[in-house]
């Protein structure tokens, strides 16, 4: 019995688990318009000409350098590209905004400063500000005249942001809020003009405030000596009886969590985009080094062990990219749908990001871990040279590591992925119960051994549907058996989250390759199909392992045996020669001397 329901063009957030998607309805990078391609080229040229030649100067935190680079980006319209025109921006759609983040992602510390300014720094004003606040700040933020920062974390409240100790109290005359407290790990803090600061009014009501630099009572700590992204400004901020005009309260009193969490949803997707841009750049560096480095009288790119690494870098980039732009389109279409219903821009932008918060969390994990894999293997391909700062792969390695901590740690995002799905099911936003019950019934039936569908990609589609059943079976049983205790079983939650991540990326890649094949023919998409088959083969094995670990953690006896048999049934796949496929992929990369997919 199939668990998937009728095909719809636009899925709701999390519905990928229980519904099929028509390949023609998804957006893939090969669909970029000429204008989008030009914008991407402009961004890449900016990185190549303005950033890459001076990376050492940037990493030394040369005074005034980073703000001047942001000014140059502002002059080219890059800072305000995604802001509405009425607030000084260019009004570009969400897919284009995502592409800009990706294309600038190879800019190391500059990419971090840029993303912090355009994302978590500016979006709180755009989404939650009053008209007076938007009028005062947005055009200057769009041009770069003002630089923005976001102050949420504290020494004792990182992942648990709502436990912040910074306080705000209304002054006796009612004209100011008096801030007292401390913030840490604040990107752009050394040069920012405007800070979104979170504090608890009277120690209770978590609220956001707009704080301008040089406000009396606000002081900055020294620049942190970081492992990576050394060129980004990161300081602590201290507030001592800091007077903030009441008109600078942002959003509603006690609703600061809405600002924090909604902004982080967008930030997670944008982080994935930037990580992919960095990964493509690092993969190209690795490919070029492997073709030039000689050992045993031949280029090391000719060795199977190196070909494996080059191909796997490309596979992880290609598959994660497929999921990124699939999600970017969903967010874009949901936003346009809400605008068509008469919602104001800020509600549409926030609502669309919240709708796909599950997918954004998945992308944050996948993007950051893809980049970490690429730079780690990049160092390995470089051998001893990879450990020398003269080679840029060492900087890429150091700079990558923060991404698994930024925007909520990957552990937090894994926990959120399942938590959000379960809560949506309990609230009736997602119908997970019927598909989960259908899977339980299927477990009691004889496996279908009817005629195999021979249409293109039928085996891949069937396998992905079965992998979804494996998730529904495992997650459904865990929720049913553990109920409220499940939240204490983080290992099980993360097992199921990893199953979800692998399925979402695998399906997104399948849809991309199907659309490409339908558009260009099978012959022109052989290497893309190779990447799909390798990823799907490996993902199936991973999903079996994650499912087995989870089931063994909460089930026993006959129940465990039945579920493990079901898991084996749902993760059964035809063998595939991944070695030859990786070699074909690597040969193309070596021929092109760059990441070329």
ZAMI-727855 format. One record per residue (C-alpha): x, y, z; residue in three letters. Coordinates in steps of 0.05 Angstrom, whole numbers, padded with zeros to 5 digits, always signed. Example, Ala and Ser with C-alpha at 12.3 -4.5 7.8 and 13.67 -1.06 7.14 Angstrom:
<atoms>
+00246-00090+00156ALA
+00273-00021+00143SER
</atoms>
This chain:
<atoms>
+00000+00000+00000UNK
+00028+00068-00020UNK
+00034+00120+00035UNK
+00039+00178-00013UNK
-00022+00218-00031UNK
-00044+00258-00092UNK
+00010+00299-00126UNK
+00007+00373-00112UNK
+00050+00428-00141UNK
+00063+00464-00075UNK
+00075+00422-00013UNK
+00064+00448+00056UNK
+00123+00447+00102UNK
+00142+00376+00122UNK
+00094+00345+00072UNK
+00151+00316+00031UNK
+00148+00257+00079UNK
+00077+00237+00059UNK
+00066+00265-00011UNK
+00098+00259-00079UNK
+00122+00318-00120UNK
+00118+00325-00195UNK
+00189+00335-00222UNK
+00164+00389-00269UNK
+00140+00431-00211UNK
+00208+00437-00175UNK
+00259+00492-00187UNK
+00329+00467-00203UNK
+00393+00508-00213UNK
+00391+00492-00287UNK
+00327+00535-00289UNK
+00363+00600-00271UNK
+00342+00658-00316UNK
+00393+00699-00355UNK
+00385+00755-00304UNK
+00399+00707-00246UNK
+00460+00680-00282UNK
+00486+00751-00291UNK
+00475+00767-00218UNK
+00512+00703-00198UNK
+00570+00721-00244UNK
+00572+00792-00215UNK
+00575+00764-00144UNK
+00630+00714-00162UNK
+00670+00768-00197UNK
+00663+00812-00134UNK
+00693+00756-00092UNK
+00748+00742-00142UNK
+00769+00814-00151UNK
+00753+00849-00085UNK
+00759+00794-00033UNK
+00804+00736-00052UNK
+00866+00779-00066UNK
+00864+00810+00003UNK
+00843+00752+00047UNK
+00905+00759+00090UNK
+00890+00832+00103UNK
+00818+00815+00120UNK
+00840+00761+00169UNK
+00885+00810+00204UNK
+00824+00854+00219UNK
+00854+00914+00185UNK
+00816+00974+00214UNK
+00760+00998+00168UNK
+00772+00945+00115UNK
+00710+00902+00125UNK
+00662+00961+00128UNK
+00693+00988+00064UNK
+00682+00922+00029UNK
+00609+00921+00052UNK
+00604+00992+00024UNK
+00629+00966-00043UNK
+00578+00910-00041UNK
+00524+00961-00026UNK
+00544+01004-00085UNK
+00532+00943-00130UNK
+00463+00932-00099UNK
+00483+00867-00065UNK
+00464+00886+00005UNK
+00392+00906-00010UNK
+00378+00859-00068UNK
+00324+00821-00029UNK
+00294+00881+00006UNK
+00229+00912-00023UNK
+00239+00971-00068UNK
+00199+01017-00022UNK
+00253+01007+00030UNK
+00312+01020-00015UNK
+00323+00950-00041UNK
+00318+00917-00109UNK
+00258+00873-00093UNK
+00289+00809-00120UNK
+00252+00743-00108UNK
+00273+00692-00055UNK
+00307+00646-00105UNK
+00351+00703-00129UNK
+00367+00723-00058UNK
+00387+00651-00044UNK
+00432+00651-00105UNK
+00467+00715-00082UNK
+00482+00682-00015UNK
+00511+00622-00051UNK
+00552+00662-00100UNK
+00583+00704-00044UNK
+00593+00642+00001UNK
+00665+00632-00023UNK
+00685+00698+00009UNK
+00707+00669+00076UNK
+00701+00722+00131UNK
+00669+00772+00084UNK
+00613+00722+00069UNK
+00600+00718+00144UNK
+00598+00794+00153UNK
+00554+00802+00092UNK
+00505+00748+00112UNK
+00500+00775+00183UNK
+00485+00845+00157UNK
+00433+00826+00104UNK
+00402+00769+00144UNK
+00398+00768+00219UNK
+00421+00840+00224UNK
+00371+00874+00178UNK
+00312+00827+00173UNK
+00286+00840+00244UNK
+00274+00913+00224UNK
+00243+00894+00158UNK
+00197+00840+00186UNK
+00179+00868+00254UNK
+00195+00942+00253UNK
+00143+00998+00255UNK
+00137+01041+00193UNK
+00176+01094+00229UNK
+00232+01045+00245UNK
+00234+01020+00173UNK
+00234+01091+00147UNK
+00292+01108+00192UNK
+00336+01048+00180UNK
+00320+01004+00120UNK
+00345+01047+00062UNK
+00411+01058+00100UNK
+00417+00984+00113UNK
+00403+00969+00040UNK
+00457+01016+00016UNK
+00508+00998+00069UNK
+00508+01068+00100UNK
+00490+01031+00164UNK
+00516+00963+00183UNK
+00474+00914+00225UNK
+00487+00863+00279UNK
+00444+00814+00319UNK
+00455+00805+00394UNK
+00420+00743+00421UNK
+00471+00697+00453UNK
+00499+00705+00523UNK
+00555+00669+00561UNK
+00503+00624+00595UNK
+00449+00622+00542UNK
+00470+00598+00474UNK
+00424+00543+00448UNK
+00376+00560+00505UNK
+00368+00631+00482UNK
+00305+00645+00521UNK
+00342+00637+00587UNK
+00378+00704+00574UNK
+00397+00746+00634UNK
+00401+00814+00600UNK
+00345+00857+00629UNK
+00305+00918+00609UNK
+00266+00962+00656UNK
+00221+01021+00638UNK
+00248+01087+00665UNK
+00206+01127+00715UNK
+00188+01179+00662UNK
+00167+01123+00613UNK
+00213+01149+00558UNK
+00268+01096+00560UNK
+00282+01023+00573UNK
+00344+01014+00615UNK
+00385+00955+00591UNK
+00434+00916+00635UNK
+00471+00853+00615UNK
+00520+00821+00568UNK
+00520+00790+00499UNK
+00574+00747+00467UNK
+00595+00719+00399UNK
+00564+00778+00364UNK
+00583+00781+00290UNK
+00597+00851+00260UNK
+00597+00880+00330UNK
+00661+00918+00321UNK
+00634+00963+00266UNK
+00558+00956+00267UNK
+00515+01018+00271UNK
+00451+00982+00292UNK
+00441+00922+00338UNK
+00380+00879+00349UNK
+00386+00863+00423UNK
+00343+00814+00463UNK
+00328+00826+00536UNK
+00276+00809+00588UNK
+00232+00866+00611UNK
+00232+00864+00687UNK
+00269+00798+00680UNK
+00208+00763+00651UNK
+00183+00785+00583UNK
+00232+00766+00528UNK
+00233+00826+00481UNK
+00275+00856+00424UNK
+00304+00926+00421UNK
+00339+00967+00367UNK
+00403+00996+00397UNK
+00447+01045+00359UNK
+00522+01045+00367UNK
+00553+01094+00416UNK
+00491+01092+00459UNK
+00515+01113+00529UNK
+00524+01053+00574UNK
+00540+01006+00516UNK
+00611+00982+00510UNK
+00647+00930+00468UNK
+00697+00877+00490UNK
+00761+00860+00452UNK
+00760+00824+00385UNK
+00756+00749+00398UNK
+00816+00708+00374UNK
+00777+00656+00335UNK
+00798+00589+00305UNK
+00769+00610+00238UNK
+00732+00667+00203UNK
+00786+00711+00234UNK
+00768+00770+00190UNK
+00697+00776+00217UNK
+00688+00822+00276UNK
+00665+00784+00338UNK
+00661+00820+00405UNK
+00623+00817+00469UNK
+00575+00874+00484UNK
+00562+00901+00554UNK
+00502+00942+00575UNK
+00505+00983+00639UNK
+00443+01026+00650UNK
+00439+01034+00575UNK
+00381+01080+00558UNK
+00340+01058+00497UNK
+00284+01103+00473UNK
+00216+01068+00480UNK
+00204+01078+00405UNK
+00263+01030+00393UNK
+00226+00971+00423UNK
+00220+00921+00365UNK
+00156+00881+00356UNK
+00113+00866+00417UNK
+00132+00862+00490UNK
+00143+00790+00510UNK
+00144+00766+00437UNK
+00219+00770+00424UNK
+00220+00695+00413UNK
+00179+00705+00350UNK
+00232+00751+00323UNK
+00290+00706+00343UNK
+00261+00641+00316UNK
+00232+00669+00251UNK
+00297+00704+00233UNK
+00335+00640+00248UNK
+00291+00601+00199UNK
+00314+00645+00141UNK
+00385+00647+00169UNK
+00389+00571+00166UNK
+00372+00567+00092UNK
+00419+00625+00076UNK
+00475+00590+00115UNK
+00464+00528+00072UNK
+00470+00571+00009UNK
+00534+00605+00032UNK
+00563+00538+00053UNK
+00550+00510-00016UNK
+00584+00569-00049UNK
+00644+00557-00004UNK
+00642+00482-00018UNK
+00643+00493-00094UNK
+00703+00538-00087UNK
+00740+00489-00042UNK
+00723+00431-00088UNK
+00752+00468-00147UNK
+00816+00483-00107UNK
+00821+00408-00091UNK
+00810+00387-00164UNK
+00862+00435-00190UNK
+00913+00414-00138UNK
+00901+00340-00152UNK
+00913+00350-00226UNK
+00978+00388-00215UNK
+01009+00349-00157UNK
+01055+00293-00181UNK
+01071+00231-00141UNK
+01098+00165-00168UNK
+01108+00199-00236UNK
+01035+00216-00246UNK
+00983+00266-00222UNK
+00950+00244-00158UNK
+00883+00256-00192UNK
+00896+00190-00229UNK
+00892+00149-00165UNK
+00827+00115-00145UNK
+00831+00139-00073UNK
+00835+00212-00096UNK
+00781+00202-00149UNK
+00735+00177-00093UNK
+00746+00240-00054UNK
+00736+00287-00113UNK
+00672+00251-00135UNK
+00644+00248-00065UNK
+00655+00323-00056UNK
+00616+00335-00120UNK
+00560+00286-00101UNK
+00549+00319-00034UNK
+00548+00389-00064UNK
+00501+00370-00121UNK
+00451+00334-00077UNK
+00449+00387-00023UNK
+00442+00441-00076UNK
+00382+00404-00105UNK
+00347+00407-00037UNK
+00367+00480-00027UNK
+00334+00507-00090UNK
+00274+00461-00083UNK
+00261+00494-00016UNK
+00277+00564-00040UNK
+00222+00557-00092UNK
+00172+00530-00041UNK
+00186+00590+00004UNK
+00181+00638-00055UNK
+00115+00608-00079UNK
+00085+00609-00008UNK
+00105+00681+00001UNK
+00072+00701-00066UNK
+00010+00662-00046UNK
+00005+00700+00019UNK
+00016+00767-00017UNK
-00039+00749-00066UNK
-00085+00738-00006UNK
-00072+00809+00015UNK
-00022+00797+00071UNK
+00029+00852+00083UNK
+00100+00837+00059UNK
+00130+00824+00128UNK
+00075+00773+00145UNK
+00084+00738+00078UNK
+00160+00735+00085UNK
+00157+00710+00157UNK
+00099+00663+00144UNK
+00133+00629+00086UNK
+00197+00618+00125UNK
+00159+00590+00184UNK
+00119+00544+00139UNK
+00184+00511+00115UNK
+00221+00514+00182UNK
+00230+00438+00179UNK
+00264+00441+00111UNK
+00307+00501+00133UNK
+00332+00461+00193UNK
+00348+00403+00148UNK
+00386+00448+00100UNK
+00426+00480+00155UNK
+00452+00413+00178UNK
+00463+00387+00107UNK
+00498+00449+00081UNK
+00545+00457+00139UNK
+00564+00384+00140UNK
+00573+00383+00065UNK
+00623+00440+00070UNK
+00659+00407+00128UNK
+00667+00343+00087UNK
+00692+00381+00026UNK
+00744+00422+00063UNK
+00767+00363+00106UNK
+00779+00320+00045UNK
+00809+00381+00010UNK
+00862+00384+00063UNK
+00874+00309+00056UNK
+00882+00316-00020UNK
+00934+00370-00008UNK
+00972+00325+00040UNK
+01024+00363+00081UNK
+01012+00426+00041UNK
+00941+00427+00065UNK
+00967+00440+00135UNK
+01007+00501+00112UNK
+00973+00569+00115UNK
+01002+00588+00048UNK
+00950+00543+00016UNK
+00880+00570+00018UNK
+00849+00503+00033UNK
+00875+00510+00105UNK
+00836+00575+00113UNK
+00774+00542+00083UNK
+00782+00485+00134UNK
+00786+00532+00193UNK
+00730+00578+00168UNK
+00682+00520+00156UNK
+00678+00494+00227UNK
+00635+00550+00255UNK
+00577+00533+00209UNK
+00557+00473+00250UNK
+00548+00520+00309UNK
+00519+00582+00275UNK
+00443+00591+00271UNK
+00430+00537+00323UNK
+00478+00479+00330UNK
+00468+00419+00284UNK
+00445+00380+00345UNK
+00391+00431+00360UNK
+00369+00432+00288UNK
+00364+00356+00286UNK
+00322+00357+00349UNK
+00278+00412+00320UNK
+00266+00374+00255UNK
+00227+00318+00288UNK
+00198+00362+00342UNK
+00167+00409+00291UNK
+00138+00351+00250UNK
+00106+00319+00311UNK
+00077+00385+00336UNK
+00048+00400+00267UNK
+00016+00331+00266UNK
-00014+00342+00336UNK
-00042+00409+00315UNK
-00072+00381+00251UNK
-00026+00419+00204UNK
+00003+00354+00178UNK
-00034+00288+00170UNK
+00020+00239+00191UNK
-00027+00192+00227UNK
-00061+00160+00167UNK
+00004+00146+00128UNK
+00036+00118+00192UNK
-00024+00072+00204UNK
-00021+00050+00131UNK
+00051+00030+00141UNK
+00033-00011+00202UNK
-00020-00047+00162UNK
+00029-00060+00106UNK
+00077-00092+00155UNK
+00024-00145+00169UNK
+00014-00160+00095UNK
+00052-00202+00045UNK
+00103-00160+00006UNK
+00079-00140-00063UNK
+00116-00181-00116UNK
+00075-00158-00175UNK
+00102-00136-00243UNK
+00157-00084-00236UNK
+00145-00015-00266UNK
+00196-00006-00322UNK
+00185+00069-00334UNK
+00246+00114-00324UNK
+00264+00126-00251UNK
+00208+00080-00226UNK
+00257+00040-00183UNK
+00285+00103-00152UNK
+00216+00131-00138UNK
+00194+00065-00106UNK
+00256+00062-00063UNK
+00247+00133-00038UNK
+00174+00119-00022UNK
+00197+00058+00017UNK
+00249+00099+00054UNK
+00193+00146+00075UNK
+00155+00086+00101UNK
+00215+00067+00142UNK
+00214+00136+00174UNK
+00139+00134+00187UNK
+00145+00066+00218UNK
+00204+00084+00263UNK
+00180+00153+00283UNK
+00108+00131+00292UNK
+00127+00074+00338UNK
+00175+00118+00377UNK
+00122+00172+00389UNK
+00069+00120+00406UNK
+00113+00081+00454UNK
+00152+00137+00488UNK
+00099+00193+00484UNK
+00124+00252+00525UNK
+00188+00215+00544UNK
+00212+00219+00472UNK
+00239+00289+00483UNK
+00288+00259+00534UNK
+00313+00208+00483UNK
+00355+00254+00441UNK
+00395+00198+00409UNK
+00331+00168+00380UNK
+00307+00236+00356UNK
+00372+00249+00321UNK
+00370+00180+00288UNK
+00302+00196+00259UNK
+00324+00266+00240UNK
+00382+00237+00201UNK
+00334+00191+00165UNK
+00292+00251+00146UNK
+00352+00291+00122UNK
+00375+00235+00077UNK
+00306+00224+00047UNK
+00293+00298+00033UNK
+00360+00306-00002UNK
+00352+00240-00040UNK
+00283+00258-00065UNK
+00304+00329-00083UNK
+00362+00301-00124UNK
+00316+00250-00158UNK
+00268+00306-00178UNK
+00325+00348-00205UNK
+00354+00291-00247UNK
+00285+00271-00272UNK
+00270+00342-00294UNK
+00339+00348-00327UNK
+00329+00282-00363UNK
+00260+00301-00387UNK
+00288+00367-00412UNK
+00354+00347-00442UNK
+00351+00272-00453UNK
+00384+00215-00414UNK
+00450+00217-00452UNK
+00465+00288-00429UNK
+00449+00272-00356UNK
+00489+00208-00345UNK
+00536+00237-00294UNK
+00479+00271-00256UNK
+00444+00204-00254UNK
+00508+00173-00229UNK
+00509+00223-00171UNK
+00436+00207-00156UNK
+00449+00132-00155UNK
+00511+00136-00112UNK
+00477+00182-00062UNK
+00413+00140-00060UNK
+00454+00075-00051UNK
+00493+00104+00008UNK
+00432+00140+00037UNK
+00393+00076+00038UNK
+00448+00042+00078UNK
+00451+00101+00126UNK
+00376+00102+00136UNK
+00377+00027+00152UNK
+00431+00039+00204UNK
+00396+00099+00235UNK
+00330+00062+00237UNK
+00361+00000+00267UNK
+00395+00041+00321UNK
+00331+00077+00338UNK
+00287+00015+00339UNK
+00337-00023+00381UNK
+00334+00034+00431UNK
+00260+00031+00447UNK
+00231-00035+00423UNK
+00243-00106+00446UNK
+00219-00177+00433UNK
+00169-00192+00378UNK
+00156-00118+00367UNK
+00229-00105+00354UNK
+00236-00165+00308UNK
+00175-00144+00267UNK
+00200-00073+00260UNK
+00270-00094+00241UNK
+00241-00140+00187UNK
+00199-00081+00162UNK
+00260-00036+00162UNK
+00298-00088+00121UNK
+00240-00092+00072UNK
+00235-00017+00064UNK
+00310-00008+00055UNK
+00319-00063+00004UNK
+00354-00036-00058UNK
+00385-00064-00121UNK
+00462-00066-00120UNK
+00497-00010-00157UNK
+00570-00003-00177UNK
+00587+00061-00138UNK
+00662+00054-00153UNK
+00655+00060-00228UNK
+00603+00116-00221UNK
+00649+00156-00176UNK
+00706+00147-00226UNK
+00663+00173-00283UNK
+00644+00234-00241UNK
+00716+00246-00221UNK
+00741+00240-00293UNK
+00694+00296-00313UNK
+00717+00340-00256UNK
+00790+00328-00274UNK
+00776+00343-00347UNK
+00742+00409-00329UNK
+00792+00424-00273UNK
+00736+00453-00231UNK
+00670+00436-00198UNK
+00627+00434-00262UNK
+00558+00410-00242UNK
</atoms>
